[in-house]
Amino acid sequence: MSTPLQILAAFAFTIGAVIGSFLNVCIYRIPAGESIVSPPSRCPRCLTQIRWYQNIPLLSYILIRGHCASCRAPIPLRYPLVEALTGVLFLLVFLRYGLHPVTLVFWLFAAALVAITFIDLDHQIIPDVISLPGIVVGFACSFVVPWVNWIDSLLGIAVGGGSLDLVAVGYELLTKKEGMGFGDVKMLAMIGAFLGWKAIFPVIFLSSLAGTLVGVPLMLIKRADGKLAIPFGPFLALGALVMVLWGPLLLRWYFGLLS
């Protein structure tokens, strides 16, 4: 990379890490029904407000050695992990799309997917406060993304929500048990709003493949006999992010198989 590109790439990663720090607040507070704005960041154990220099993404965790500066309670490793992950995703999106408005769109999309992933892992819920506004924002962004027009986005919402809804209802009718939450349905509708209808079935395929590769070994290890509850949101997020970064290539391959 040339020097100006290196500077921009470092800036993209830094912005992502900063957004990741804010996502940590969202991941902790949204399921608890707390405001993500007030009060300022604080230690969940001693409730001491975190000073600005103790809240620098990644760096502060190293400087305070992974413990609260006041009560010395350990800070979960997940906090810098979310910051680093968001930074890497922002960097990859920038390297893929460069200085284009699409980069901002997919930064926003990636941030929403990161928040959903960790909330679903912790609580096995996908908050409507992220997915439903995400559908609206995704549709609005279809006027910015050159290869996803507003019709593609609307069809993506319908196909995304409708296809997974049919799977969820069908599974429940056959087994008399709820196998997939309707939070997943709303999340896939959001993904369809951002990526268009053509991305829906590749996302389902990729997420199902990843879920199988992870879920089957876990069930064997835990001897869960098919009853292990594994959140599907993280796998949908993974499939969507793969489509964001390598979507055109995968779509050509996917529809080539169908034809």
Secondary structure, 3 states (H helix, E strand, C coil): CCHHHHHHHHHHHHHHHHHHHHHHHHHHHCCCCCCCCCCCCECCCCCCECCHHHCCCCHHHHHCCCECCCCCCECCCHHHHHHHHHHHHHHHHHHHHCCCHHHHHHHHHHHHHHHHHHHHHHHCCCCHHHHHHHHHHHHHHCCCCCCCCHHHHHHHHHHHHHHHHHHHHHHHHHHCCCCCCHHHHHHHHHHHHHHCHHHHHHHHHHHHHHHHHHHHHHHHHHCCCCCCCCCCHHHHHHHHHHHHHHHHHHHHHHHHHHC
